[in-house]
Amino acid sequence: MKLIQYKYLLRFSILIGIGISCSDNTSSQEVQEDTIVDNERVIAQSSTTEIETASGIKYNFVRHGDGSVPPDGGYWTMNIAYFNEKGEKIFASTDQGAPLQIPYYSRNMLKNASLEECFSLLGKGDSAVFYISADSLYKNSMGGATPPDLIGTKLKLSIGIEDVYTVSEYDSYKERQEKILIDKEKEIIEAYLNEKGIDAESTSEGLYYEITQEGNGEQPRVGQNVRVNYTGYLLDGTVFDTSDEATAREANTYAFGRQYVPYQFALGTGAVIKGWDLGIGLLSVGGKATLVIPSLLAYGSRSKGALIKPNTPLVFTVELVEIVK
């Protein structure tokens, strides 16, 4: 069973489905619906046995918190795990290295056997297990077809609300989390540099780099198209991508039919990760460097392929082959 085919679709639905704000015009019907949501939340948070909603979701609370929710436009952080009827994990936010950070709008908490209905019963400190029709979840939360192997089945969802934030509180929270991550990765990267004997400098943004060969051509400007040879590594030496066919074959990453040629992109336009924009901009044509890139300058909390996990520092050996004119 290829769970990977749709587990990220579930996460995507979480990130965008809840965060779509509605009009500021509030009708009497919307006020009534908000009141219903609040009443049902109160009932849910006082429950000690399994309850079934009118839409058919069954749930049990594991822990009760204070039940508070963010103001509209605020955020809450939560951990979510999905399992199929065989108990196989489809997705877990804990595998991503951090709880999900989701904008909150009360009017999106619809009572239609959806992920949003599950959220509508929770507040700060609450955790619960929900059993929900896969068909209704995909239809109502994702607007798409149910994967063939889940049709007619129920999913088990474990959801825990860690905290709730106003907009200003959330900005402060993000700053704190980024500082923790930066400090943690700084130690890891500096240990790696010492182990490998890399005499690296660092930029104000946190990129570590060592020029291993000075170029003899021009230095690229923002907006110019450049062509770059590269090999990307994890800190343990695993090659995850390369423009060099021989390296790909040696690392068992060779992809049949792929053209192994220098990668072309427009410098400084966000076409690549920020660490590349910064690092390639330090080179002149013919120059080579080793770039050690903290995760905030790479893929951040996102996964990239099977090898790059969330919050993963990366290493690249790069060569600026040409400025395309």
C-alpha positions, -999 to +999 in steps of 0.1 A: +000+000+000+015+033-011+006+056+018+031+082+006+009+089-024-016+109-004-002+115+031+010+150+021-023+158+006-038+154+040-013+177+055-018+202+027-056+202+034-048+211+070-026+240+062-048+257+037-083+245+045-085+260+080-067+292+071-091+306+045-107+336+061-143+346+054-159+379+049-161+402+079-199+405+074-215+382+100-250+370+095-274+359+122-271+324+108-233+325+112-236+337+148-260+309+155-235+284+140-207+298+161-228+293+192-235+257+182-198+251+178-191+266+212-219+245+229-207+213+213-171+221+224-183+225+260-201+191+258-171+174+242-147+188+268-168+174+296-171+140+281-154+109+296-169+083+272-171+079+235-195+103+218-208+104+182-216+136+164-247+141+143-224+137+112-211+103+123-177+112+138-169+091+169-144+104+194-128+099+228-109+125+248-075+115+260-068+147+279-088+178+287-071+212+288-086+246+294-104+244+260-096+279+249-092+287+211-074+315+193-091+347+182-100+347+146-069+354+126-047+339+154-029+306+154-029+273+172-002+247+172-012+210+172+001+175+166-019+153+143-015+116+133-036+097+108-040+059+107-059+036+083-081+007+096-051-016+096-034+008+120-008+018+094+004+054+098-005+077+070+009+109+084+022+122+117+032+158+124+058+145+149+077+131+120+081+166+106+100+177+137+076+203+150+039+207+156+017+221+128+011+259+130-024+266+116-043+299+113-077+298+131-111+311+118-142+300+137-164+302+106-144+274+090-153+249+117-181+233+098-201+204+112-199+181+081-179+151+090-147+169+082-113+175+097-126+210+106-154+194+127-128+175+147-110+207+153-142+225+163-144+202+194-110+210+207-092+238+225-059+244+242-045+214+260-071+190+246-062+158+229-086+133+214-090+103+191-115+106+163-129+079+139-141+095+107-152+083+073-124+086+048-149+094+021-163+124+040-129+136+051-115+137+015-148+151+001-154+178+028-118+188+039-100+183+006-126+185-021-111+155-039-116+118-045-108+092-018-077+071-025-090+037-038-076+017-009-095+040+016-129+040+000-156+029+025-132+028+054-127+049+085-096+068+095-083+072+130-071+107+138-052+116+170-052+153+175-036+173+203-038+211+207-005+224+221-011+261+224-031+290+210-018+325+200-030+359+190-012+373+159+014+392+179+019+362+202+024+340+172+050+363+158+069+361+191+065+323+192+080+320+157+110+341+166+116+320+197+114+288+177+137+300+150+163+311+176+162+277+193+166+260+159+195+284+149+214+278+181+209+240+179+220+238+142+249+261+149+264+236+173+258+207+149+273+226+119+303+238+137+310+203+149+307+191+113+331+218+100+357+208+126+353+171+119+357+176+081+385+203+085+365+228+065+378+264+070+345+281+066+334+317+069+298+327+076+275+354+063+253+376+084+223+354+073+240+322+088+254+306+056+287+288+061+310+287+030+345+279+020+358+290-014+378+260-026+388+274-060+389+311-070+372+319-103+387+340-131+355+354-146+327+378-137+307+377-105+269+373-112+244+400-104+209+395-091+185+385-119+212+370-141+208+334-152+237+312-140+246+276-146+260+256-117+274+222-112+266+208-078+264+178-055+242+179-024+249+160+008+234+154+042+257+159+071+263+121+073+277+122+037+246+108+020+243+122-016+207+133-022+212+151-056+239+160-081+244+174-116+273+150-122+264+116-137+295+098-124+288+110-089+251+099-092+261+064-103+287+061-075+261+072-050+234+049-064+211+079-071+214+078-109+180+084-126+176+068-161+167+094-187+178+124-166+202+149-182+231+155-159+241+190-168+247+222-149+216+236-132+204+269-146+184+295-126+180+333-121+202+344-092+185+361-063+149+357-074+139+329-051+141+302-078+163+282-055+168+279-017+181+310-001+214+294+008+221+289-029+212+325-038+236+337-011+264+312-018+264+313-056+264+351-054+298+349-037+315+332-066+329+344-099+327+322-130+350+292-126+349+294-088+341+265-066+329+264-030+315+242-002+283+256+012+269+244+045+234+256+047+212+258+079+177+245+074+162+280+076+182+288+045+173+255+029+139+238+031+130+247+067+103+226+082+094+210+048+105+176+037+122+174+003+121+139-013+127+108+007+161+119+023+157+155+033+137+156+065+123+188+081+148+211+098+178+195+080+211+214+074+225+206+039+260+206+023+267+215-013+298+215-034+292+239-062+309+253-092+297+285-111+301+273-147+287+302-166+267+334-165+241+330-193+239+362-215 
